[in-house]
Amino acid sequence: MPTEILMPALSPTMEEGTLAKWLVKEGDTVSSGDLLAEIETDKATMEFEAVDEGTIGKILIEAGTEGVKVNTAIAVLLEEGESVDDIDSDSNPAPAKDAKKDAAPSEDAKTDTPAEASTEAPAAPKGKDGERIFASPLARRIAADKGLDLSQINGSGPHGRIVKADVEGAQPAPKAAKADTAPAPATSEPAKMGQSADAVAKIYEGREYTEVKLDGMRKTIAARLTEAKQTVPHFYLRRDIRLDALLKFRGDLNKQLEGRGVKLSVNDFIIKACALALQSVPTANAVWAGDRVLQLKPSDVAVAVAIEGGLFTPVLKDADMKSLSALSAEMKDLAGRARDRKLAPHEYMGGSFAISNLGMFGIDNFDAVINPPHGAILAVGAGVKKPVVGADGELAVATVMSVTLSVDHRVIDGAMGADLLKHIVENLENPMVMLA
């Protein structure tokens, strides 16, 4: 029986994606592991592999189609001995909606039958034992509109596949009467999320501007950081760090590592300092999990990497256990693949702590927004020459870097956050201790 190839979920949070490019065409023979297509998620472009062998009988979703929901049929795979004639005529779902093409429905469309008016088939259903129920996309849409349980319907199509005729005459099973319950208490309307797009555009009517379409990454950044500022109770801790000892130590190490082609950056030392500080204050190595706090044992540190149109936060796992040269090499690799949008989801998800370094762009200091579910993020400013008072009371000049620790108060209290930041400062001002 022809098998539907479904839009995959390439990350735990993926709900839809863009079918960027087909790597096969109709009539091609494929085996398990062969590349079928390139799919764009909100963060990266990833390759999609075949899990079965057969022949590509029909491509249902064209390359370049945006907003394809997970579990939507995108192609049909034929087994040995099957032909295109074996594909149900109703197995071609309507293409995923493109924001550019959305428009208000016409009066004629409002009178269509539910099956004809629907544009997306529900996800492939499963039976009581978790086994997939084979049904055509049109049959699934009709069943969803009529409230039918497909596990209770016998299919008349090939190999028991449920088709349109099987569901058109079926009636939903009567629902059990529900006990009387008290009406839900009235709730206030949710707060409005700023002005509408039309209202803002009206303000600038007559002024020249370019409208920039939001891609998946920018939408995700907007949603997550809006959520963070609305739901995470931030507080901020600030310290100045003297970098002269670190800069001298780094220079000496880089001379010794030159023959190995290794060049350590200040950011490499910051990653190591934060990772070790999380081990020194293990209760701060934690994330917010809705109704509980998860305290991590390894130091998994995320580092913000700016890319065109947004940013990634690749995670360096077990950063406390790795040498400075290993962290440097791993960070360069992750940053390079982040800029090419080639990171896999497990490489940018997770961690309990993040670092955002805008000092390399000349920013003296700033406050970073926590990336949920992280417990904290360190905003790193530039190292600049400043007058300082030495231990003997003498005025001197030192290279000073300003940092701000943004903390989730649900996870880390003030004194704990101060202790964490103290250890970060001590590690950076006494860099040799990080090698002990």
Contacts in CASP RR format, 6 or more apart in sequence:
PFRMAT RR
TARGET T0000
AUTHOR 0000-0000-0000
METHOD contacts of the structure
MODEL  1
MPTEILMPALSPTMEEGTLAKWLVKEGDTVSSGDLLAEIETDKATMEFEA
VDEGTIGKILIEAGTEGVKVNTAIAVLLEEGESVDDIDSDSNPAPAKDAK
KDAAPSEDAKTDTPAEASTEAPAAPKGKDGERIFASPLARRIAADKGLDL
SQINGSGPHGRIVKADVEGAQPAPKAAKADTAPAPATSEPAKMGQSADAV
AKIYEGREYTEVKLDGMRKTIAARLTEAKQTVPHFYLRRDIRLDALLKFR
GDLNKQLEGRGVKLSVNDFIIKACALALQSVPTANAVWAGDRVLQLKPSD
VAVAVAIEGGLFTPVLKDADMKSLSALSAEMKDLAGRARDRKLAPHEYMG
GSFAISNLGMFGIDNFDAVINPPHGAILAVGAGVKKPVVGADGELAVATV
MSVTLSVDHRVIDGAMGADLLKHIVENLENPMVMLA
1 79 0 8 1.000
1 82 0 8 1.000
1 86 0 8 1.000
1 134 0 8 1.000
1 158 0 8 1.000
1 159 0 8 1.000
1 161 0 8 1.000
2 57 0 8 1.000
2 76 0 8 1.000
2 77 0 8 1.000
2 78 0 8 1.000
2 79 0 8 1.000
2 82 0 8 1.000
2 86 0 8 1.000
2 87 0 8 1.000
2 88 0 8 1.000
2 91 0 8 1.000
2 158 0 8 1.000
3 52 0 8 1.000
3 76 0 8 1.000
3 77 0 8 1.000
3 78 0 8 1.000
3 79 0 8 1.000
4 73 0 8 1.000
4 75 0 8 1.000
4 76 0 8 1.000
4 77 0 8 1.000
4 91 0 8 1.000
4 124 0 8 1.000
4 137 0 8 1.000
5 36 0 8 1.000
5 50 0 8 1.000
5 73 0 8 1.000
5 74 0 8 1.000
5 75 0 8 1.000
5 76 0 8 1.000
5 77 0 8 1.000
6 70 0 8 1.000
6 71 0 8 1.000
6 72 0 8 1.000
6 73 0 8 1.000
6 74 0 8 1.000
6 124 0 8 1.000
7 16 0 8 1.000
7 17 0 8 1.000
7 19 0 8 1.000
7 39 0 8 1.000
7 61 0 8 1.000
7 68 0 8 1.000
7 69 0 8 1.000
7 70 0 8 1.000
7 71 0 8 1.000
7 72 0 8 1.000
7 73 0 8 1.000
7 74 0 8 1.000
8 39 0 8 1.000
8 48 0 8 1.000
8 70 0 8 1.000
9 70 0 8 1.000
9 71 0 8 1.000
10 39 0 8 1.000
10 41 0 8 1.000
10 46 0 8 1.000
10 48 0 8 1.000
10 345 0 8 1.000
11 41 0 8 1.000
11 43 0 8 1.000
11 345 0 8 1.000
11 349 0 8 1.000
12 345 0 8 1.000
12 349 0 8 1.000
14 41 0 8 1.000
14 42 0 8 1.000
14 70 0 8 1.000
15 69 0 8 1.000
15 70 0 8 1.000
16 67 0 8 1.000
16 68 0 8 1.000
16 69 0 8 1.000
16 70 0 8 1.000
16 96 0 8 1.000
17 39 0 8 1.000
17 40 0 8 1.000
17 41 0 8 1.000
17 42 0 8 1.000
17 66 0 8 1.000
17 67 0 8 1.000
17 68 0 8 1.000
17 70 0 8 1.000
18 39 0 8 1.000
18 40 0 8 1.000
18 64 0 8 1.000
18 65 0 8 1.000
18 66 0 8 1.000
18 67 0 8 1.000
18 68 0 8 1.000
19 37 0 8 1.000
19 39 0 8 1.000
19 61 0 8 1.000
19 62 0 8 1.000
19 63 0 8 1.000
19 64 0 8 1.000
19 65 0 8 1.000
19 68 0 8 1.000
19 74 0 8 1.000
20 37 0 8 1.000
20 38 0 8 1.000
20 39 0 8 1.000
20 40 0 8 1.000
20 45 0 8 1.000
20 63 0 8 1.000
20 64 0 8 1.000
21 37 0 8 1.000
21 38 0 8 1.000
21 63 0 8 1.000
21 64 0 8 1.000
22 36 0 8 1.000
22 37 0 8 1.000
22 59 0 8 1.000
22 63 0 8 1.000
23 35 0 8 1.000
23 36 0 8 1.000
23 37 0 8 1.000
23 38 0 8 1.000
23 47 0 8 1.000
24 30 0 8 1.000
24 34 0 8 1.000
24 35 0 8 1.000
24 36 0 8 1.000
24 37 0 8 1.000
24 56 0 8 1.000
25 56 0 8 1.000
25 59 0 8 1.000
26 56 0 8 1.000
26 57 0 8 1.000
26 58 0 8 1.000
26 59 0 8 1.000
27 55 0 8 1.000
27 56 0 8 1.000
27 57 0 8 1.000
28 55 0 8 1.000
28 56 0 8 1.000
29 53 0 8 1.000
29 54 0 8 1.000
29 55 0 8 1.000
29 56 0 8 1.000
30 36 0 8 1.000
30 50 0 8 1.000
30 53 0 8 1.000
30 54 0 8 1.000
30 55 0 8 1.000
30 56 0 8 1.000
30 77 0 8 1.000
31 50 0 8 1.000
31 53 0 8 1.000
31 54 0 8 1.000
32 49 0 8 1.000
32 50 0 8 1.000
32 51 0 8 1.000
32 52 0 8 1.000
32 53 0 8 1.000
33 49 0 8 1.000
33 50 0 8 1.000
33 51 0 8 1.000
34 49 0 8 1.000
34 50 0 8 1.000
35 47 0 8 1.000
35 48 0 8 1.000
35 49 0 8 1.000
35 50 0 8 1.000
36 48 0 8 1.000
36 49 0 8 1.000
36 50 0 8 1.000
36 75 0 8 1.000
37 47 0 8 1.000
37 48 0 8 1.000
37 63 0 8 1.000
37 74 0 8 1.000
38 45 0 8 1.000
38 46 0 8 1.000
38 47 0 8 1.000
38 48 0 8 1.000
39 45 0 8 1.000
39 46 0 8 1.000
39 47 0 8 1.000
39 48 0 8 1.000
40 46 0 8 1.000
41 345 0 8 1.000
42 216 0 8 1.000
42 217 0 8 1.000
42 219 0 8 1.000
42 220 0 8 1.000
43 217 0 8 1.000
43 220 0 8 1.000
43 312 0 8 1.000
43 341 0 8 1.000
43 343 0 8 1.000
43 345 0 8 1.000
43 348 0 8 1.000
44 341 0 8 1.000
44 342 0 8 1.000
44 343 0 8 1.000
44 344 0 8 1.000
44 345 0 8 1.000
45 341 0 8 1.000
45 342 0 8 1.000
46 344 0 8 1.000
50 77 0 8 1.000
52 77 0 8 1.000
54 77 0 8 1.000
54 78 0 8 1.000
54 79 0 8 1.000
54 80 0 8 1.000
55 77 0 8 1.000
55 78 0 8 1.000
55 82 0 8 1.000
56 75 0 8 1.000
56 76 0 8 1.000
56 77 0 8 1.000
56 78 0 8 1.000
57 75 0 8 1.000
57 76 0 8 1.000
57 77 0 8 1.000
57 78 0 8 1.000
57 84 0 8 1.000
57 87 0 8 1.000
58 75 0 8 1.000
58 76 0 8 1.000
58 84 0 8 1.000
58 87 0 8 1.000
58 91 0 8 1.000
58 92 0 8 1.000
59 74 0 8 1.000
59 75 0 8 1.000
60 73 0 8 1.000
60 74 0 8 1.000
60 75 0 8 1.000
60 76 0 8 1.000
60 91 0 8 1.000
60 92 0 8 1.000
60 93 0 8 1.000
61 68 0 8 1.000
61 72 0 8 1.000
61 73 0 8 1.000
61 74 0 8 1.000
61 75 0 8 1.000
61 95 0 8 1.000
61 96 0 8 1.000
62 95 0 8 1.000
65 95 0 8 1.000
65 96 0 8 1.000
65 98 0 8 1.000
66 96 0 8 1.000
66 98 0 8 1.000
66 99 0 8 1.000
67 96 0 8 1.000
67 97 0 8 1.000
67 98 0 8 1.000
68 74 0 8 1.000
68 96 0 8 1.000
69 96 0 8 1.000
69 120 0 8 1.000
70 123 0 8 1.000
71 123 0 8 1.000
71 124 0 8 1.000
72 93 0 8 1.000
72 96 0 8 1.000
72 120 0 8 1.000
72 121 0 8 1.000
73 91 0 8 1.000
73 93 0 8 1.000
73 121 0 8 1.000
73 137 0 8 1.000
76 87 0 8 1.000
76 91 0 8 1.000
78 84 0 8 1.000
78 86 0 8 1.000
78 87 0 8 1.000
86 158 0 8 1.000
88 136 0 8 1.000
88 157 0 8 1.000
88 161 0 8 1.000
88 163 0 8 1.000
90 136 0 8 1.000
90 137 0 8 1.000
90 138 0 8 1.000
90 139 0 8 1.000
90 163 0 8 1.000
90 164 0 8 1.000
91 136 0 8 1.000
91 137 0 8 1.000
91 138 0 8 1.000
92 137 0 8 1.000
93 120 0 8 1.000
93 121 0 8 1.000
93 137 0 8 1.000
93 138 0 8 1.000
94 118 0 8 1.000
94 119 0 8 1.000
94 120 0 8 1.000
96 120 0 8 1.000
97 119 0 8 1.000
97 120 0 8 1.000
99 213 0 8 1.000
105 117 0 8 1.000
109 117 0 8 1.000
110 117 0 8 1.000
114 141 0 8 1.000
114 142 0 8 1.000
114 145 0 8 1.000
114 146 0 8 1.000
115 138 0 8 1.000
115 141 0 8 1.000
115 142 0 8 1.000
115 145 0 8 1.000
115 164 0 8 1.000
118 141 0 8 1.000
118 144 0 8 1.000
118 145 0 8 1.000
120 141 0 8 1.000
121 137 0 8 1.000
121 138 0 8 1.000
121 140 0 8 1.000
121 141 0 8 1.000
122 140 0 8 1.000
122 141 0 8 1.000
122 143 0 8 1.000
122 144 0 8 1.000
124 132 0 8 1.000
124 133 0 8 1.000
124 135 0 8 1.000
124 140 0 8 1.000
125 132 0 8 1.000
125 133 0 8 1.000
125 135 0 8 1.000
125 140 0 8 1.000
125 143 0 8 1.000
125 150 0 8 1.000
125 151 0 8 1.000
126 132 0 8 1.000
126 133 0 8 1.000
127 133 0 8 1.000
127 150 0 8 1.000
127 151 0 8 1.000
128 151 0 8 1.000
133 150 0 8 1.000
133 151 0 8 1.000
133 162 0 8 1.000
134 159 0 8 1.000
134 160 0 8 1.000
134 161 0 8 1.000
134 162 0 8 1.000
135 143 0 8 1.000
135 150 0 8 1.000
135 155 0 8 1.000
135 161 0 8 1.000
135 162 0 8 1.000
135 163 0 8 1.000
136 161 0 8 1.000
136 162 0 8 1.000
136 163 0 8 1.000
136 164 0 8 1.000
138 163 0 8 1.000
138 164 0 8 1.000
139 150 0 8 1.000
139 162 0 8 1.000
139 163 0 8 1.000
139 164 0 8 1.000
139 166 0 8 1.000
139 167 0 8 1.000
140 150 0 8 1.000
142 148 0 8 1.000
142 164 0 8 1.000
142 167 0 8 1.000
142 168 0 8 1.000
143 149 0 8 1.000
143 150 0 8 1.000
143 153 0 8 1.000
143 162 0 8 1.000
143 167 0 8 1.000
143 170 0 8 1.000
146 167 0 8 1.000
146 170 0 8 1.000
146 171 0 8 1.000
146 172 0 8 1.000
147 172 0 8 1.000
148 167 0 8 1.000
148 170 0 8 1.000
148 171 0 8 1.000
148 172 0 8 1.000
149 172 0 8 1.000
149 173 0 8 1.000
150 162 0 8 1.000
150 167 0 8 1.000
152 173 0 8 1.000
153 162 0 8 1.000
153 166 0 8 1.000
153 167 0 8 1.000
153 170 0 8 1.000
154 160 0 8 1.000
154 162 0 8 1.000
154 166 0 8 1.000
155 161 0 8 1.000
155 162 0 8 1.000
155 163 0 8 1.000
155 166 0 8 1.000
156 162 0 8 1.000
156 163 0 8 1.000
156 165 0 8 1.000
156 166 0 8 1.000
157 163 0 8 1.000
157 166 0 8 1.000
193 226 0 8 1.000
214 222 0 8 1.000
215 309 0 8 1.000
217 309 0 8 1.000
217 310 0 8 1.000
218 309 0 8 1.000
218 310 0 8 1.000
221 310 0 8 1.000
221 311 0 8 1.000
224 371 0 8 1.000
224 372 0 8 1.000
225 369 0 8 1.000
225 371 0 8 1.000
227 372 0 8 1.000
228 369 0 8 1.000
228 370 0 8 1.000
228 371 0 8 1.000
228 372 0 8 1.000
229 369 0 8 1.000
231 372 0 8 1.000
232 288 0 8 1.000
232 370 0 8 1.000
232 372 0 8 1.000
232 408 0 8 1.000
232 410 0 8 1.000
233 408 0 8 1.000
233 409 0 8 1.000
233 410 0 8 1.000
234 367 0 8 1.000
234 369 0 8 1.000
234 370 0 8 1.000
234 406 0 8 1.000
234 407 0 8 1.000
234 408 0 8 1.000
234 409 0 8 1.000
235 406 0 8 1.000
235 407 0 8 1.000
235 409 0 8 1.000
235 414 0 8 1.000
236 367 0 8 1.000
236 404 0 8 1.000
236 405 0 8 1.000
236 406 0 8 1.000
236 407 0 8 1.000
237 404 0 8 1.000
237 405 0 8 1.000
237 407 0 8 1.000
237 414 0 8 1.000
237 417 0 8 1.000
237 418 0 8 1.000
237 421 0 8 1.000
238 365 0 8 1.000
238 402 0 8 1.000
238 403 0 8 1.000
238 404 0 8 1.000
238 405 0 8 1.000
239 402 0 8 1.000
239 403 0 8 1.000
239 405 0 8 1.000
239 421 0 8 1.000
239 422 0 8 1.000
239 425 0 8 1.000
240 400 0 8 1.000
240 401 0 8 1.000
240 402 0 8 1.000
240 403 0 8 1.000
241 400 0 8 1.000
241 401 0 8 1.000
241 402 0 8 1.000
241 403 0 8 1.000
241 425 0 8 1.000
241 428 0 8 1.000
241 429 0 8 1.000
242 388 0 8 1.000
242 398 0 8 1.000
242 399 0 8 1.000
242 400 0 8 1.000
242 429 0 8 1.000
243 266 0 8 1.000
243 383 0 8 1.000
243 398 0 8 1.000
243 399 0 8 1.000
243 400 0 8 1.000
243 401 0 8 1.000
243 428 0 8 1.000
243 429 0 8 1.000
244 398 0 8 1.000
244 399 0 8 1.000
245 429 0 8 1.000
245 430 0 8 1.000
245 431 0 8 1.000
246 266 0 8 1.000
246 269 0 8 1.000
246 428 0 8 1.000
246 429 0 8 1.000
246 431 0 8 1.000
247 266 0 8 1.000
247 399 0 8 1.000
249 431 0 8 1.000
249 432 0 8 1.000
250 264 0 8 1.000
250 266 0 8 1.000
250 269 0 8 1.000
250 431 0 8 1.000
253 264 0 8 1.000
253 324 0 8 1.000
254 262 0 8 1.000
254 263 0 8 1.000
254 264 0 8 1.000
257 263 0 8 1.000
257 264 0 8 1.000
257 325 0 8 1.000
260 325 0 8 1.000
262 325 0 8 1.000
262 328 0 8 1.000
262 329 0 8 1.000
263 328 0 8 1.000
264 324 0 8 1.000
264 325 0 8 1.000
264 328 0 8 1.000
265 328 0 8 1.000
267 303 0 8 1.000
267 331 0 8 1.000
267 355 0 8 1.000
267 357 0 8 1.000
267 360 0 8 1.000
267 380 0 8 1.000
268 324 0 8 1.000
268 327 0 8 1.000
268 328 0 8 1.000
268 331 0 8 1.000
269 324 0 8 1.000
269 428 0 8 1.000
269 431 0 8 1.000
269 434 0 8 1.000
270 355 0 8 1.000
270 357 0 8 1.000
270 378 0 8 1.000
270 380 0 8 1.000
270 428 0 8 1.000
271 301 0 8 1.000
271 303 0 8 1.000
271 316 0 8 1.000
271 319 0 8 1.000
271 327 0 8 1.000
271 331 0 8 1.000
271 355 0 8 1.000
272 319 0 8 1.000
272 320 0 8 1.000
272 322 0 8 1.000
272 324 0 8 1.000
272 327 0 8 1.000
272 427 0 8 1.000
272 434 0 8 1.000
273 424 0 8 1.000
273 427 0 8 1.000
273 428 0 8 1.000
273 434 0 8 1.000
274 299 0 8 1.000
274 301 0 8 1.000
274 319 0 8 1.000
274 353 0 8 1.000
274 355 0 8 1.000
274 378 0 8 1.000
274 424 0 8 1.000
275 299 0 8 1.000
275 301 0 8 1.000
275 316 0 8 1.000
275 319 0 8 1.000
275 320 0 8 1.000
276 299 0 8 1.000
276 320 0 8 1.000
276 423 0 8 1.000
276 427 0 8 1.000
276 434 0 8 1.000
277 420 0 8 1.000
277 421 0 8 1.000
277 423 0 8 1.000
277 424 0 8 1.000
277 427 0 8 1.000
278 284 0 8 1.000
278 285 0 8 1.000
278 299 0 8 1.000
278 301 0 8 1.000
278 320 0 8 1.000
278 352 0 8 1.000
278 353 0 8 1.000
278 420 0 8 1.000
279 285 0 8 1.000
279 299 0 8 1.000
279 320 0 8 1.000
280 420 0 8 1.000
280 423 0 8 1.000
281 416 0 8 1.000
281 417 0 8 1.000
281 419 0 8 1.000
281 420 0 8 1.000
281 423 0 8 1.000
282 295 0 8 1.000
282 297 0 8 1.000
283 295 0 8 1.000
283 412 0 8 1.000
283 416 0 8 1.000
284 375 0 8 1.000
284 376 0 8 1.000
284 411 0 8 1.000
284 412 0 8 1.000
284 416 0 8 1.000
284 417 0 8 1.000
284 419 0 8 1.000
284 420 0 8 1.000
285 295 0 8 1.000
285 296 0 8 1.000
285 297 0 8 1.000
285 299 0 8 1.000
285 352 0 8 1.000
285 353 0 8 1.000
286 293 0 8 1.000
286 294 0 8 1.000
286 295 0 8 1.000
286 296 0 8 1.000
286 352 0 8 1.000
286 375 0 8 1.000
286 411 0 8 1.000
286 412 0 8 1.000
287 293 0 8 1.000
287 294 0 8 1.000
287 296 0 8 1.000
287 351 0 8 1.000
287 352 0 8 1.000
287 373 0 8 1.000
287 374 0 8 1.000
287 375 0 8 1.000
287 411 0 8 1.000
288 372 0 8 1.000
288 373 0 8 1.000
288 375 0 8 1.000
288 408 0 8 1.000
288 410 0 8 1.000
288 411 0 8 1.000
289 373 0 8 1.000
290 373 0 8 1.000
293 410 0 8 1.000
293 411 0 8 1.000
296 351 0 8 1.000
296 352 0 8 1.000
298 317 0 8 1.000
298 318 0 8 1.000
298 320 0 8 1.000
298 321 0 8 1.000
299 318 0 8 1.000
299 319 0 8 1.000
299 320 0 8 1.000
299 321 0 8 1.000
299 352 0 8 1.000
299 353 0 8 1.000
300 315 0 8 1.000
300 316 0 8 1.000
300 317 0 8 1.000
300 318 0 8 1.000
300 319 0 8 1.000
300 350 0 8 1.000
300 351 0 8 1.000
300 352 0 8 1.000
300 353 0 8 1.000
301 315 0 8 1.000
301 316 0 8 1.000
301 319 0 8 1.000
301 351 0 8 1.000
301 353 0 8 1.000
301 354 0 8 1.000
301 355 0 8 1.000
302 313 0 8 1.000
302 314 0 8 1.000
302 315 0 8 1.000
302 316 0 8 1.000
302 348 0 8 1.000
302 350 0 8 1.000
302 351 0 8 1.000
302 353 0 8 1.000
302 354 0 8 1.000
302 355 0 8 1.000
302 371 0 8 1.000
302 374 0 8 1.000
303 313 0 8 1.000
303 314 0 8 1.000
303 316 0 8 1.000
303 331 0 8 1.000
303 334 0 8 1.000
303 335 0 8 1.000
303 354 0 8 1.000
303 355 0 8 1.000
303 357 0 8 1.000
304 311 0 8 1.000
304 312 0 8 1.000
304 313 0 8 1.000
304 354 0 8 1.000
304 355 0 8 1.000
304 356 0 8 1.000
304 357 0 8 1.000
304 368 0 8 1.000
305 311 0 8 1.000
305 312 0 8 1.000
305 313 0 8 1.000
305 314 0 8 1.000
305 334 0 8 1.000
305 335 0 8 1.000
305 336 0 8 1.000
305 338 0 8 1.000
305 339 0 8 1.000
307 338 0 8 1.000
307 339 0 8 1.000
307 341 0 8 1.000
308 339 0 8 1.000
312 338 0 8 1.000
312 343 0 8 1.000
312 348 0 8 1.000
313 348 0 8 1.000
313 354 0 8 1.000
313 371 0 8 1.000
314 331 0 8 1.000
314 334 0 8 1.000
314 335 0 8 1.000
314 338 0 8 1.000
314 343 0 8 1.000
314 347 0 8 1.000
314 348 0 8 1.000
315 347 0 8 1.000
315 348 0 8 1.000
315 349 0 8 1.000
315 350 0 8 1.000
315 351 0 8 1.000
316 322 0 8 1.000
316 327 0 8 1.000
316 330 0 8 1.000
316 331 0 8 1.000
316 334 0 8 1.000
317 351 0 8 1.000
319 327 0 8 1.000
322 330 0 8 1.000
324 434 0 8 1.000
324 435 0 8 1.000
334 343 0 8 1.000
334 347 0 8 1.000
337 343 0 8 1.000
337 347 0 8 1.000
338 348 0 8 1.000
351 374 0 8 1.000
352 374 0 8 1.000
352 375 0 8 1.000
353 374 0 8 1.000
353 375 0 8 1.000
353 376 0 8 1.000
353 377 0 8 1.000
353 378 0 8 1.000
354 368 0 8 1.000
354 370 0 8 1.000
354 371 0 8 1.000
354 374 0 8 1.000
354 376 0 8 1.000
354 377 0 8 1.000
354 378 0 8 1.000
355 377 0 8 1.000
355 378 0 8 1.000
355 380 0 8 1.000
356 368 0 8 1.000
356 377 0 8 1.000
356 378 0 8 1.000
356 379 0 8 1.000
356 380 0 8 1.000
357 380 0 8 1.000
357 381 0 8 1.000
358 366 0 8 1.000
358 379 0 8 1.000
358 380 0 8 1.000
358 381 0 8 1.000
359 380 0 8 1.000
359 381 0 8 1.000
359 382 0 8 1.000
359 383 0 8 1.000
359 401 0 8 1.000
360 382 0 8 1.000
362 381 0 8 1.000
362 382 0 8 1.000
363 381 0 8 1.000
363 382 0 8 1.000
364 381 0 8 1.000
364 382 0 8 1.000
364 384 0 8 1.000
364 402 0 8 1.000
365 379 0 8 1.000
365 381 0 8 1.000
365 402 0 8 1.000
365 403 0 8 1.000
365 404 0 8 1.000
366 379 0 8 1.000
366 381 0 8 1.000
366 404 0 8 1.000
367 379 0 8 1.000
367 404 0 8 1.000
367 406 0 8 1.000
368 377 0 8 1.000
368 378 0 8 1.000
368 379 0 8 1.000
368 404 0 8 1.000
368 406 0 8 1.000
369 377 0 8 1.000
369 406 0 8 1.000
370 376 0 8 1.000
370 377 0 8 1.000
370 406 0 8 1.000
370 407 0 8 1.000
370 408 0 8 1.000
371 377 0 8 1.000
374 408 0 8 1.000
375 407 0 8 1.000
375 408 0 8 1.000
375 411 0 8 1.000
375 412 0 8 1.000
376 405 0 8 1.000
376 406 0 8 1.000
376 407 0 8 1.000
376 408 0 8 1.000
376 411 0 8 1.000
376 412 0 8 1.000
376 417 0 8 1.000
376 420 0 8 1.000
377 405 0 8 1.000
377 406 0 8 1.000
378 403 0 8 1.000
378 404 0 8 1.000
378 405 0 8 1.000
378 406 0 8 1.000
378 424 0 8 1.000
379 403 0 8 1.000
379 404 0 8 1.000
379 405 0 8 1.000
379 406 0 8 1.000
380 401 0 8 1.000
380 403 0 8 1.000
381 401 0 8 1.000
381 402 0 8 1.000
381 403 0 8 1.000
382 401 0 8 1.000
383 399 0 8 1.000
383 400 0 8 1.000
383 401 0 8 1.000
383 402 0 8 1.000
384 399 0 8 1.000
384 400 0 8 1.000
384 401 0 8 1.000
385 397 0 8 1.000
385 398 0 8 1.000
385 399 0 8 1.000
385 400 0 8 1.000
386 397 0 8 1.000
386 398 0 8 1.000
386 399 0 8 1.000
386 400 0 8 1.000
387 395 0 8 1.000
387 396 0 8 1.000
387 397 0 8 1.000
388 395 0 8 1.000
388 396 0 8 1.000
388 397 0 8 1.000
388 398 0 8 1.000
388 400 0 8 1.000
389 395 0 8 1.000
389 396 0 8 1.000
390 396 0 8 1.000
401 428 0 8 1.000
403 421 0 8 1.000
403 424 0 8 1.000
403 425 0 8 1.000
405 417 0 8 1.000
405 420 0 8 1.000
405 421 0 8 1.000
405 424 0 8 1.000
407 414 0 8 1.000
407 417 0 8 1.000
412 420 0 8 1.000
426 433 0 8 1.000
427 433 0 8 1.000
427 434 0 8 1.000
END
